[in-house]
Amino acid sequence: MTGPRGYSEKVAWSGRIVAVQTRIRLTRSFDQRSHSYLGYVLRIDGICGGETGEILIAVGEAAHEKHRFETGMELSGSSVPVEDPRKETAALYKTSGLKVVKDAEGETPVGPPFLGVPPDLETYRSRGHRRLDARTYDANCTTCIWGCRMPVEMIIDQWNPSRKQYRFETFCYGPKSCLFYRPGPARKVPGRKGMTFTEEDWVDEDATAHRGPDD
C-alpha cells in the first residue's frame, strides 16, 4: 500500500512499526552533494484510509525524541499525503496526533539487520555513509536502522538551476564489517552539455575514514 494521494486532508492510520529509518534528502550538482536531515520514516503495517497493508510515514526528530520509535511498537496518528513523491520516500508526512498504543516487547535481536531505537540525526551526520546496492537494500536492509533510501534532486546545470532530475539512491550508515553490505556500481551524475560525473569509491572511504570496521 503506497498511501492515498491527490488531496491534502489529514488521513488517519494505525498499525505496528516494522521498520524505522532516517528521512534524509540528497541534493547533487555534478561533483558536489549536500544532505538535508529531516527526521525519520516509519514503515507501518496496519490500516490507512480504509486500506490494509504497509505504508511509509514521515515523522520529525522531536517526535522521535519523545516516543523513541522502534520495530514492534503499535501507533496511531494522522498525516497528509506528500505533495511531491519525487522528493520523499514516504507516502505521508506532516504527522500529528501520534499515540503509542503498545510498546515493543522482548529483547532486540542482534543484527544484521540492526533494529532497536535509531540514534539522533547528528549521529547519522557524523558517521557518514557508503553507497549501498539497491538490490541488497531491498533484500536485506529495509528494516535496518542504518539503511537509508534517499530521494535525490540533481541540478543538471548550475547556471540554470531549474534544470533538475530526480531519482532514489540507497546508502548504509552501518558498521563496515556488516556481512550483508554490497556497494553496487559507482553512481553517475549527469551534468551540462552531456557531461557525466562518476562518484568513485574514495568518496565513501573518505566519508567514513574516521570509523573502525565494527563502528
C-alpha positions in Angstrom: 0.0 0.0 0.0 1.6 3.3 -1.1 -0.9 5.6 0.6 -3.6 7.9 -0.7 -2.5 10.8 -2.9 -4.2 13.7 -4.7 -5.6 15.6 -1.7 -4.2 17.4 1.4 -6.6 16.4 4.1 -5.3 14.5 7.1 -5.5 10.7 6.8 -5.9 8.6 10.0 -3.8 5.5 10.3 -2.8 2.9 12.9 -0.6 -0.2 13.0 2.6 -1.8 14.0 6.1 -0.5 13.2 8.1 -3.0 11.1 11.0 -0.6 10.4 12.4 2.8 11.3 14.9 4.6 9.1 16.2 8.1 8.7 14.5 10.6 6.4 17.3 12.3 4.5 17.2 14.2 1.2 20.3 14.4 -1.0 21.0 17.2 -3.5 23.6 16.7 -6.2 25.1 19.2 -8.5 27.6 17.3 -10.7 30.5 16.5 -8.3 29.0 18.4 -5.3 26.5 17.0 -2.9 24.6 18.1 0.3 22.2 16.4 2.7 19.1 17.6 4.4 18.4 15.6 7.7 14.7 15.9 8.0 13.6 13.2 10.5 12.6 9.6 10.3 10.4 7.3 8.2 8.2 4.7 9.8 7.2 1.6 7.9 3.8 0.7 9.3 1.9 -2.5 8.8 -1.7 -1.5 9.5 -4.7 0.4 8.3 -4.7 3.8 6.5 -7.6 5.5 4.7 -9.6 2.3 4.8 -6.9 0.2 3.3 -4.8 -2.5 4.9 -1.1 -3.1 4.2 2.2 -1.4 4.6 2.7 2.4 4.4 5.7 4.7 4.9 5.0 7.7 7.2 7.4 10.6 7.8 7.8 11.9 11.3 10.0 14.7 12.8 13.0 14.5 15.0 11.1 15.9 18.0 8.5 13.1 17.7 11.3 10.5 17.7 13.0 12.1 20.8 9.6 11.9 22.6 8.5 8.4 21.6 11.8 6.6 20.7 10.3 4.7 17.8 11.4 1.1 17.2 10.2 -2.0 15.5 7.4 -3.7 17.3 5.7 -0.6 18.6 2.0 -0.1 17.8 1.0 3.5 16.9 -1.9 5.7 15.7 -1.9 9.1 14.2 -2.8 11.2 11.2 -0.8 12.5 8.3 -1.0 14.3 5.0 -0.2 12.8 1.6 3.1 14.1 0.3 2.9 16.8 -2.3 5.8 15.7 -4.5 6.6 12.0 -4.4 9.9 12.6 -6.2 11.2 14.3 -3.0 10.0 11.8 -0.4 10.4 8.1 0.2 7.3 8.3 2.5 3.7 8.4 1.2 2.5 10.5 4.1 4.1 13.4 6.1 3.2 16.3 8.4 2.2 13.8 11.0 0.3 14.8 14.1 -1.7 13.2 17.0 0.8 10.4 17.5 -0.1 7.9 20.2 1.8 4.9 21.3 -0.8 2.1 21.6 1.6 -0.5 22.7 5.4 -0.6 23.3 7.7 -3.0 21.7 8.2 -6.3 23.7 11.1 -8.6 24.1 14.8 -8.2 23.5 16.1 -6.6 20.4 17.7 -9.2 18.2 21.4 -9.0 17.3 21.8 -7.8 13.7 22.3 -7.6 10.9 19.8 -6.2 10.1 20.2 -3.9 13.1 17.0 -3.0 14.9 16.2 -1.2 18.1 15.8 2.6 18.6 17.7 4.7 15.9 20.1 7.4 17.2 19.6 11.1 16.7 20.2 12.7 13.3 23.5 14.2 14.4 24.8 10.7 14.9 24.0 9.8 11.3 25.6 13.0 10.0 28.8 12.4 12.0 29.0 8.7 10.9 28.9 9.3 7.2 27.6 6.8 4.7 28.6 4.4 1.9 26.6 3.7 -1.2 24.5 0.6 -0.9 23.5 -1.6 -3.8 19.7 -1.2 -4.3 19.1 -4.9 -4.7 21.0 -5.6 -1.4 18.9 -2.9 0.3 15.6 -4.4 -0.9 16.7 -7.9 0.0 18.3 -7.3 3.4 18.3 -3.8 4.7 14.8 -2.3 4.6 14.3 -3.0 8.3 17.8 -1.9 9.4 18.2 1.4 11.3 21.4 2.0 9.4 19.9 1.6 5.9 18.5 4.7 4.1 16.7 5.2 0.8 17.1 8.8 -0.2 15.3 11.0 -2.7 17.9 12.7 -4.9 17.4 16.0 -6.6 20.1 16.6 -9.3 20.8 20.1 -10.5 21.9 19.4 -14.1 23.1 22.9 -14.9 24.4 25.1 -12.1 23.9 28.2 -14.4 20.3 27.2 -14.8 19.2 25.6 -11.5 15.7 25.0 -12.8 17.0 22.1 -14.9 16.6 19.2 -12.5 16.3 15.4 -12.5 15.1 13.1 -9.7 15.9 9.6 -8.6 16.3 7.5 -5.4 19.6 6.1 -4.1 20.3 3.7 -1.2 23.0 4.2 1.4 24.4 2.4 4.5 25.4 4.2 7.8 26.2 0.9 9.5 29.3 -1.0 10.5 31.8 -1.6 7.7 32.0 -5.2 8.8 28.3 -6.0 8.0 28.1 -9.2 6.1 25.1 -8.0 4.1 26.9 -5.0 2.7 27.4 -4.6 -1.0 28.3 -1.3 -2.6 27.0 -1.9 -6.1 28.1 0.0 -9.1 29.6 3.5 -8.9 26.9 6.2 -9.4 26.9 8.6 -12.3 25.6 12.1 -12.1 24.5 14.0 -15.2 25.8 17.5 -15.9 25.5 20.2 -18.5 26.2 19.6 -22.2 26.0 15.8 -21.8 28.9 15.6 -19.2 28.8 12.9 -16.5 30.5 12.7 -13.1 31.3 9.3 -11.7 31.4 9.1 -7.9 34.4 6.9 -7.2 35.0 4.7 -4.2 37.3 7.2 -2.5 34.3 9.4 -1.7 32.7 6.8 0.6 36.1 5.9 2.0 36.8 9.5 2.9 33.3 10.0 4.4 33.8 7.0 6.8 37.5 7.1 7.3 37.1 8.0 11.0 35.2 4.8 11.8 36.6 1.4 12.5 35.3 -1.8 10.9 32.8 -2.5 13.7 31.8 1.0 14.4 
